[in-house]
Amino acid sequence: MTTRARVQVAIIGAGPSGLLLGQLLAKAGIDAVIVERQTGEHVLGRIRAGVLEQVCVDLLDEAGVGARMHREGLVHGGFAMLWRGQRRRIDMQHLTGGKCVTVYGQTELTRDLMDARRAADLPTVYEAANVAVHEFDEAWPRITYEKNGVRHEIVCDFIAGCDGFHGVCRASVPRSAITEYEKLYPFGWLGLLSDTPPVSDELIYVNSPRGFSLCSMRSPTRSRYYLQVPLTEKVADWSDEDFWQELRLRLDDKGRDELVTGRSLEKSIAPLRSFVAEPLRFGRLFLAGDAGHIVPPTGAKGLNLAATDVKVLAGALIEHYRDRSDAGLDAYSDRCLRRVWRAERFSWWFTSLMHRFPDDGPIGARLQDAELDYLFHSEHAARTIAENYVGLPLDFGEGGAS
């Protein structure tokens, strides 16, 4: 048995990018369905970063889901860098003419989007098996999936591939039509989430002889910490006490004195990679977010790049239906990729600056020290980090961020 349906836009993936796109399209009166292979609980269980650029904050407001973020999110005007026992505060607000970021966990953002979609009774299919995309280079693309023993087919005008790095959408593109760029890093991040007050009011990025660490937070009472570890490490080999002890060794005296430890709510190891697929459009299939690009989390760009893709794609689809113009759809890939590559460059550079690379030897560490020494004593260097960290405007000019 096969059921058949017709929608204007089929969205594959119910993570933040898919849900945000669905919300924006619904507000514009565009008929869309979201199909997700995992359960809603699984989607909410993904522990990810939550540093939002202003473009992401504005987009959540536009989608009508920003109220809780404004109530509970933490607005940060700067962050600290720790090197050789010294801290340098990067005053983003001062260095960028007043720009800030908002710390708000991706899990909470996803929950807000799920609640809004449920309240509006918009169609979302969870636990969809064997999802496939068909004929996206023709006038009437289709998606198919199975649920509860029934095969479903949806004919649509466009398919939005918001299904992540391992999703079906990019994998369905002929290899001859796509170019993929990838860099794998020789370490991962061991992350620990705990119901403890953060060690600092702002994030601390640490370059230590023992490796990188990051002190972050989700709220005034919930902390998120990371340690650089070899890819051979296993979560099971790290007790909570082992984690806290290693973090103490990478912090300065002030950090050790103010660190509050506790039982972990979650521990995981995430590998780091830089990845870009070009182009991001294939006929009537559009890739957005992690389906088209991955950045190492050092620069806090992954969620923000996904939001930018969604903003551009939603605007282009609205233009198509309202104005009968495909100019935005035709420009989608080039417009997004220019910002993607700028973010990839910053994330790669910041990762290279703050981590220990096992094959670089003594000269690599000395070159890092020289660059950090320059950064700690140059306002121009600090401004470069601040401008990139708060996020480039969507349509930045040839002169860079402003």
TITOR-836823 format. One record per residue (C-alpha): x negated, y negated, z negated; residue in three letters. Coordinates in Angstrom, 1 decimal. Layout:
N
<<X Y Z> "Ala">
...
END
This chain:
402
<<0.0 0.0 0.0> "Met">
<<-1.2 -3.5 0.9> "Thr">
<<0.3 -6.8 -0.2> "Thr">
<<-0.3 -9.9 2.0> "Arg">
<<-0.3 -13.5 1.1> "Ala">
<<-1.2 -16.9 2.7> "Arg">
<<-2.9 -19.8 0.9> "Val">
<<-4.9 -22.9 2.1> "Gln">
<<-8.0 -22.2 0.1> "Val">
<<-9.3 -18.9 -1.4> "Ala">
<<-11.8 -19.4 -4.1> "Ile">
<<-14.1 -16.4 -5.0> "Ile">
<<-15.3 -16.7 -8.6> "Gly">
<<-13.7 -18.0 -11.8> "Ala">
<<-16.8 -19.6 -13.4> "Gly">
<<-17.1 -23.3 -13.9> "Pro">
<<-17.5 -24.2 -10.2> "Ser">
<<-14.6 -22.1 -9.0> "Gly">
<<-12.3 -23.3 -11.8> "Leu">
<<-13.3 -26.9 -11.4> "Leu">
<<-12.7 -26.7 -7.6> "Leu">
<<-9.3 -25.1 -8.2> "Gly">
<<-8.3 -27.9 -10.6> "Gln">
<<-9.3 -30.7 -8.2> "Leu">
<<-7.5 -29.1 -5.3> "Leu">
<<-4.4 -28.5 -7.4> "Ala">
<<-4.3 -32.2 -8.4> "Lys">
<<-4.5 -33.0 -4.7> "Ala">
<<-1.6 -30.7 -3.9> "Gly">
<<-3.7 -28.1 -2.0> "Ile">
<<-2.6 -24.5 -2.4> "Asp">
<<-5.5 -22.4 -3.8> "Ala">
<<-6.0 -19.0 -5.5> "Val">
<<-9.0 -17.9 -7.5> "Ile">
<<-10.2 -14.3 -7.4> "Val">
<<-12.6 -13.0 -10.0> "Glu">
<<-14.1 -9.5 -10.4> "Arg">
<<-14.7 -9.8 -14.1> "Gln">
<<-12.3 -10.3 -17.0> "Thr">
<<-11.6 -13.7 -18.4> "Gly">
<<-13.2 -12.7 -21.7> "Glu">
<<-16.4 -11.7 -19.8> "His">
<<-16.5 -15.1 -18.1> "Val">
<<-16.2 -16.8 -21.4> "Leu">
<<-18.8 -14.6 -22.9> "Gly">
<<-21.6 -16.0 -20.7> "Arg">
<<-23.8 -18.1 -22.9> "Ile">
<<-25.3 -20.9 -20.7> "Arg">
<<-26.7 -24.4 -21.0> "Ala">
<<-24.5 -27.4 -21.6> "Gly">
<<-26.3 -30.6 -20.7> "Val">
<<-24.0 -32.6 -18.5> "Leu">
<<-25.0 -35.4 -16.2> "Glu">
<<-22.7 -38.4 -15.8> "Gln">
<<-21.5 -37.0 -12.4> "Val">
<<-20.3 -33.9 -14.1> "Cys">
<<-18.6 -35.8 -17.0> "Val">
<<-16.8 -38.0 -14.5> "Asp">
<<-15.7 -35.0 -12.5> "Leu">
<<-14.2 -33.3 -15.5> "Leu">
<<-12.3 -36.5 -16.3> "Asp">
<<-11.1 -36.6 -12.7> "Glu">
<<-9.9 -33.1 -13.0> "Ala">
<<-8.0 -34.0 -16.1> "Gly">
<<-9.9 -31.7 -18.5> "Val">
<<-12.4 -34.1 -20.2> "Gly">
<<-10.5 -34.9 -23.4> "Ala">
<<-12.1 -32.3 -25.7> "Arg">
<<-15.5 -32.9 -24.1> "Met">
<<-15.3 -36.6 -25.1> "His">
<<-14.1 -35.6 -28.6> "Arg">
<<-16.6 -32.9 -29.4> "Glu">
<<-19.5 -33.5 -26.9> "Gly">
<<-22.7 -35.0 -28.1> "Leu">
<<-24.0 -38.0 -26.1> "Val">
<<-27.7 -38.1 -25.9> "His">
<<-29.8 -41.1 -24.9> "Gly">
<<-33.1 -39.3 -25.0> "Gly">
<<-35.0 -36.1 -25.8> "Phe">
<<-38.4 -35.3 -27.3> "Ala">
<<-41.5 -33.6 -25.8> "Met">
<<-43.9 -31.9 -28.2> "Leu">
<<-47.5 -31.3 -27.3> "Trp">
<<-50.6 -30.8 -29.4> "Arg">
<<-48.6 -31.7 -32.5> "Gly">
<<-47.5 -35.0 -31.0> "Gln">
<<-43.9 -35.9 -30.1> "Arg">
<<-43.0 -38.3 -27.3> "Arg">
<<-39.4 -39.4 -27.1> "Arg">
<<-38.2 -39.9 -23.6> "Ile">
<<-35.8 -42.8 -24.0> "Asp">
<<-33.5 -42.1 -21.0> "Met">
<<-31.0 -44.8 -21.9> "Gln">
<<-33.7 -47.5 -21.9> "His">
<<-35.7 -46.1 -19.0> "Leu">
<<-32.7 -45.7 -16.6> "Thr">
<<-30.7 -48.8 -17.4> "Gly">
<<-28.3 -47.2 -19.8> "Gly">
<<-27.7 -43.6 -18.5> "Lys">
<<-27.2 -40.7 -20.9> "Cys">
<<-26.3 -37.0 -20.8> "Val">
<<-23.6 -35.2 -22.8> "Thr">
<<-24.3 -31.9 -24.6> "Val">
<<-21.2 -29.7 -24.3> "Tyr">
<<-21.5 -25.9 -24.1> "Gly">
<<-20.6 -24.3 -20.7> "Gln">
<<-18.4 -21.8 -22.6> "Thr">
<<-16.3 -24.7 -23.9> "Glu">
<<-16.1 -26.4 -20.5> "Leu">
<<-15.0 -23.1 -19.0> "Thr">
<<-12.4 -22.6 -21.7> "Arg">
<<-11.0 -26.1 -21.0> "Asp">
<<-10.7 -25.3 -17.3> "Leu">
<<-9.1 -21.9 -18.0> "Met">
<<-6.5 -23.5 -20.3> "Asp">
<<-5.6 -26.2 -17.8> "Ala">
<<-5.2 -23.7 -15.0> "Arg">
<<-3.0 -21.5 -17.2> "Arg">
<<-0.9 -24.4 -18.4> "Ala">
<<-0.3 -25.4 -14.8> "Ala">
<<0.6 -21.8 -13.9> "Asp">
<<-1.9 -21.7 -11.1> "Leu">
<<-2.8 -18.3 -9.7> "Pro">
<<-6.0 -16.6 -10.9> "Thr">
<<-6.7 -12.9 -10.4> "Val">
<<-9.1 -11.4 -12.9> "Tyr">
<<-10.5 -7.8 -12.7> "Glu">
<<-10.3 -7.8 -8.9> "Ala">
<<-12.2 -4.8 -7.5> "Ala">
<<-14.0 -4.4 -4.2> "Asn">
<<-13.6 -8.1 -3.3> "Val">
<<-14.6 -8.7 0.4> "Ala">
<<-14.5 -11.7 2.7> "Val">
<<-13.6 -11.2 6.4> "His">
<<-13.7 -13.2 9.7> "Glu">
<<-14.9 -16.4 8.1> "Phe">
<<-16.3 -17.5 11.4> "Asp">
<<-12.8 -17.4 13.0> "Glu">
<<-9.7 -19.6 12.6> "Ala">
<<-8.0 -17.4 10.0> "Trp">
<<-10.4 -16.0 7.5> "Pro">
<<-9.3 -13.3 5.0> "Arg">
<<-10.2 -12.0 1.6> "Ile">
<<-9.3 -8.5 0.3> "Thr">
<<-9.5 -7.0 -3.1> "Tyr">
<<-8.0 -4.1 -5.1> "Glu">
<<-6.2 -4.3 -8.5> "Lys">
<<-4.3 -1.6 -10.3> "Asn">
<<-4.5 0.7 -7.3> "Gly">
<<-3.0 -1.8 -4.9> "Val">
<<-4.9 -3.4 -2.0> "Arg">
<<-4.3 -7.1 -1.5> "His">
<<-5.0 -9.3 1.5> "Glu">
<<-5.0 -13.1 1.5> "Ile">
<<-5.2 -15.1 4.7> "Val">
<<-6.5 -18.6 4.3> "Cys">
<<-7.9 -21.7 6.0> "Asp">
<<-11.1 -21.8 4.0> "Phe">
<<-13.1 -19.6 1.6> "Ile">
<<-15.1 -21.2 -1.2> "Ala">
<<-17.9 -18.9 -2.4> "Gly">
<<-18.3 -19.8 -6.1> "Cys">
<<-19.2 -16.2 -7.1> "Asp">
<<-22.7 -16.7 -8.3> "Gly">
<<-26.1 -15.4 -7.3> "Phe">
<<-25.1 -11.8 -7.1> "His">
<<-21.7 -12.4 -5.5> "Gly">
<<-20.2 -11.1 -2.3> "Val">
<<-19.9 -14.3 -0.4> "Cys">
<<-23.6 -15.0 0.4> "Arg">
<<-24.2 -11.3 0.7> "Ala">
<<-21.6 -11.2 3.5> "Ser">
<<-23.4 -13.7 5.7> "Val">
<<-25.4 -12.2 8.5> "Pro">
<<-29.1 -12.2 7.7> "Arg">
<<-29.9 -14.0 11.0> "Ser">
<<-27.6 -16.9 10.0> "Ala">
<<-29.2 -17.7 6.6> "Ile">
<<-32.6 -18.7 5.3> "Thr">
<<-33.5 -18.0 1.7> "Glu">
<<-36.3 -19.6 -0.3> "Tyr">
<<-37.2 -18.1 -3.6> "Glu">
<<-39.9 -18.3 -6.3> "Lys">
<<-39.9 -15.9 -9.3> "Leu">
<<-41.6 -17.0 -12.5> "Tyr">
<<-43.8 -14.6 -14.5> "Pro">
<<-41.8 -15.1 -17.8> "Phe">
<<-38.3 -15.4 -19.2> "Gly">
<<-36.5 -17.3 -21.9> "Trp">
<<-35.5 -15.4 -25.0> "Leu">
<<-32.5 -17.3 -26.3> "Gly">
<<-30.9 -17.2 -29.8> "Leu">
<<-27.6 -18.8 -30.8> "Leu">
<<-26.8 -19.4 -34.4> "Ser">
<<-24.4 -21.3 -36.6> "Asp">
<<-27.1 -23.5 -38.1> "Thr">
<<-27.6 -27.3 -37.9> "Pro">
<<-30.0 -28.2 -35.1> "Pro">
<<-33.5 -29.0 -36.1> "Val">
<<-33.2 -32.4 -34.4> "Ser">
<<-30.4 -34.7 -33.2> "Asp">
<<-31.9 -34.5 -29.7> "Glu">
<<-33.4 -31.7 -27.6> "Leu">
<<-37.1 -30.9 -28.2> "Ile">
<<-39.2 -29.5 -25.3> "Tyr">
<<-42.3 -27.8 -26.6> "Val">
<<-45.6 -27.1 -24.8> "Asn">
<<-47.5 -24.8 -27.2> "Ser">
<<-50.6 -22.7 -26.8> "Pro">
<<-48.3 -19.8 -27.7> "Arg">
<<-45.9 -20.7 -24.9> "Gly">
<<-42.9 -22.9 -24.2> "Phe">
<<-40.0 -23.3 -26.6> "Ser">
<<-36.8 -25.4 -26.5> "Leu">
<<-34.7 -26.6 -29.5> "Cys">
<<-31.2 -27.3 -28.3> "Ser">
<<-27.7 -27.3 -29.7> "Met">
<<-24.0 -26.8 -28.9> "Arg">
<<-22.6 -28.9 -31.8> "Ser">
<<-23.7 -30.4 -35.1> "Pro">
<<-23.4 -27.0 -36.7> "Thr">
<<-24.4 -24.6 -33.8> "Arg">
<<-27.9 -24.4 -32.5> "Ser">
<<-29.5 -22.8 -29.4> "Arg">
<<-33.2 -22.0 -29.3> "Tyr">
<<-35.4 -20.5 -26.6> "Tyr">
<<-38.9 -19.0 -26.5> "Leu">
<<-41.0 -18.3 -23.4> "Gln">
<<-41.7 -14.5 -23.4> "Val">
<<-43.2 -12.1 -20.9> "Pro">
<<-40.8 -10.4 -18.5> "Leu">
<<-41.7 -7.1 -20.1> "Thr">
<<-40.1 -8.1 -23.5> "Glu">
<<-36.9 -6.5 -24.6> "Lys">
<<-34.2 -8.2 -26.8> "Val">
<<-34.2 -5.1 -29.0> "Ala">
<<-37.8 -5.7 -29.9> "Asp">
<<-37.0 -9.1 -31.5> "Trp">
<<-35.4 -9.2 -34.9> "Ser">
<<-34.0 -12.5 -36.0> "Asp">
<<-36.8 -13.0 -38.4> "Glu">
<<-39.4 -12.3 -35.6> "Asp">
<<-37.7 -15.0 -33.5> "Phe">
<<-37.7 -17.6 -36.3> "Trp">
<<-41.3 -16.9 -37.2> "Gln">
<<-42.4 -17.3 -33.6> "Glu">
<<-40.5 -20.6 -33.2> "Leu">
<<-42.1 -22.0 -36.4> "Arg">
<<-45.5 -21.2 -35.0> "Leu">
<<-44.7 -23.3 -31.9> "Arg">
<<-43.2 -26.3 -33.7> "Leu">
<<-44.9 -29.2 -35.4> "Asp">
<<-45.0 -29.7 -39.2> "Asp">
<<-41.8 -31.9 -39.1> "Lys">
<<-40.0 -29.2 -37.1> "Gly">
<<-41.0 -26.4 -39.4> "Arg">
<<-39.9 -28.4 -42.4> "Asp">
<<-36.5 -29.2 -40.9> "Glu">
<<-35.7 -25.9 -39.3> "Leu">
<<-32.7 -24.1 -40.7> "Val">
<<-32.6 -20.4 -39.9> "Thr">
<<-29.7 -17.9 -40.0> "Gly">
<<-28.2 -14.8 -38.5> "Arg">
<<-28.0 -14.8 -34.7> "Ser">
<<-24.7 -14.8 -32.9> "Leu">
<<-26.3 -13.8 -29.7> "Glu">
<<-29.7 -13.0 -28.3> "Lys">
<<-30.6 -12.5 -24.6> "Ser">
<<-33.5 -12.8 -22.2> "Ile">
<<-33.0 -14.7 -19.0> "Ala">
<<-35.6 -14.5 -16.1> "Pro">
<<-36.5 -17.7 -14.3> "Leu">
<<-36.3 -18.3 -10.6> "Arg">
<<-36.0 -21.1 -8.0> "Ser">
<<-33.8 -20.2 -5.1> "Phe">
<<-32.1 -22.0 -2.2> "Val">
<<-30.0 -20.6 0.6> "Ala">
<<-29.7 -22.7 3.8> "Glu">
<<-27.2 -23.6 5.1> "Pro">
<<-24.4 -23.7 2.6> "Leu">
<<-21.7 -23.4 5.3> "Arg">
<<-20.9 -20.5 7.6> "Phe">
<<-17.8 -21.3 9.7> "Gly">
<<-15.0 -21.5 7.2> "Arg">
<<-17.0 -20.1 4.3> "Leu">
<<-18.7 -22.6 1.9> "Phe">
<<-21.2 -21.6 -0.8> "Leu">
<<-21.2 -23.6 -4.0> "Ala">
<<-23.2 -23.5 -7.2> "Gly">
<<-25.3 -20.4 -8.0> "Asp">
<<-24.0 -18.7 -4.9> "Ala">
<<-26.2 -21.1 -2.9> "Gly">
<<-29.0 -22.1 -5.3> "His">
<<-30.6 -21.4 -8.6> "Ile">
<<-32.9 -23.6 -10.7> "Val">
<<-35.0 -22.7 -13.7> "Pro">
<<-33.1 -24.0 -16.7> "Pro">
<<-35.9 -26.3 -17.9> "Thr">
<<-34.4 -29.3 -16.1> "Gly">
<<-30.8 -28.6 -17.1> "Ala">
<<-29.7 -28.8 -13.5> "Lys">
<<-27.8 -25.6 -12.7> "Gly">
<<-24.3 -26.6 -13.9> "Leu">
<<-24.7 -30.2 -12.7> "Asn">
<<-25.7 -29.1 -9.2> "Leu">
<<-22.6 -26.8 -9.1> "Ala">
<<-20.4 -29.7 -10.1> "Ala">
<<-21.9 -31.9 -7.4> "Thr">
<<-21.2 -29.1 -4.8> "Asp">
<<-17.7 -29.0 -6.0> "Val">
<<-17.2 -32.7 -5.9> "Lys">
<<-18.4 -32.8 -2.3> "Val">
<<-16.4 -29.7 -1.2> "Leu">
<<-13.2 -30.9 -2.9> "Ala">
<<-13.5 -34.3 -1.3> "Gly">
<<-14.1 -32.7 2.2> "Ala">
<<-11.1 -30.4 1.8> "Leu">
<<-8.8 -33.2 0.7> "Ile">
<<-10.0 -35.2 3.7> "Glu">
<<-9.3 -32.3 6.0> "His">
<<-5.7 -31.9 4.8> "Tyr">
<<-4.8 -35.6 4.2> "Arg">
<<-6.7 -37.3 7.0> "Asp">
<<-7.1 -34.5 9.5> "Arg">
<<-10.8 -35.2 9.6> "Ser">
<<-13.5 -32.6 9.3> "Asp">
<<-16.4 -35.1 8.9> "Ala">
<<-16.8 -34.2 5.2> "Gly">
<<-16.8 -30.4 5.9> "Leu">
<<-19.3 -30.8 8.7> "Asp">
<<-21.6 -32.8 6.4> "Ala">
<<-21.1 -30.6 3.3> "Tyr">
<<-24.3 -28.5 3.6> "Ser">
<<-26.7 -31.3 4.5> "Asp">
<<-25.3 -33.6 1.9> "Arg">
<<-25.5 -31.0 -0.9> "Cys">
<<-28.9 -29.6 0.1> "Leu">
<<-30.6 -32.9 -0.1> "Arg">
<<-29.7 -33.3 -3.8> "Arg">
<<-30.4 -29.6 -4.4> "Val">
<<-34.0 -29.8 -3.2> "Trp">
<<-34.6 -32.9 -5.3> "Arg">
<<-33.3 -31.0 -8.3> "Ala">
<<-35.3 -27.9 -7.4> "Glu">
<<-38.5 -30.0 -7.2> "Arg">
<<-37.9 -31.5 -10.6> "Phe">
<<-37.0 -28.2 -12.3> "Ser">
<<-40.1 -26.5 -10.8> "Trp">
<<-42.3 -29.4 -11.9> "Trp">
<<-41.0 -29.6 -15.4> "Phe">
<<-41.2 -25.8 -15.7> "Thr">
<<-44.8 -25.9 -14.5> "Ser">
<<-45.6 -28.7 -16.9> "Leu">
<<-44.2 -27.1 -20.1> "Met">
<<-44.9 -23.3 -19.7> "His">
<<-48.0 -21.2 -20.0> "Arg">
<<-48.7 -19.3 -16.8> "Phe">
<<-50.7 -16.1 -17.5> "Pro">
<<-52.7 -16.2 -14.3> "Asp">
<<-53.7 -19.8 -14.4> "Asp">
<<-56.5 -19.3 -16.9> "Gly">
<<-58.3 -22.1 -18.8> "Pro">
<<-58.2 -24.6 -15.9> "Ile">
<<-54.5 -24.4 -15.7> "Gly">
<<-54.1 -25.2 -19.4> "Ala">
<<-56.5 -28.1 -19.1> "Arg">
<<-54.7 -29.5 -16.0> "Leu">
<<-51.5 -29.3 -18.0> "Gln">
<<-53.1 -31.2 -20.8> "Asp">
<<-54.3 -33.9 -18.5> "Ala">
<<-50.8 -34.4 -17.0> "Glu">
<<-49.1 -34.4 -20.5> "Leu">
<<-51.7 -36.9 -21.7> "Asp">
<<-50.8 -39.2 -18.9> "Tyr">
<<-47.1 -38.7 -19.5> "Leu">
<<-47.4 -39.4 -23.2> "Phe">
<<-49.2 -42.7 -22.5> "His">
<<-47.5 -44.0 -19.4> "Ser">
<<-44.0 -45.6 -19.3> "Glu">
<<-44.0 -45.1 -15.5> "His">
<<-44.4 -41.4 -15.9> "Ala">
<<-41.8 -41.3 -18.6> "Ala">
<<-39.4 -43.2 -16.4> "Arg">
<<-39.9 -40.5 -13.6> "Thr">
<<-38.8 -37.8 -16.0> "Ile">
<<-35.9 -39.8 -17.4> "Ala">
<<-34.5 -40.7 -13.9> "Glu">
<<-34.6 -37.1 -12.8> "Asn">
<<-33.2 -35.7 -16.1> "Tyr">
<<-30.1 -38.0 -16.2> "Val">
<<-29.4 -37.1 -12.5> "Gly">
<<-29.7 -38.7 -9.2> "Leu">
<<-26.6 -40.4 -7.8> "Pro">
<<-24.8 -38.3 -5.3> "Leu">
<<-25.7 -40.6 -2.4> "Asp">
<<-29.2 -41.8 -3.4> "Phe">
<<-31.1 -43.9 -1.0> "Gly">
<<-34.6 -43.4 0.4> "Glu">
<<-36.0 -45.3 -2.5> "Gly">
<<-35.0 -42.6 -5.0> "Gly">
<<-32.9 -42.7 -8.1> "Ala">
<<-31.3 -46.0 -9.2> "Ser">
END
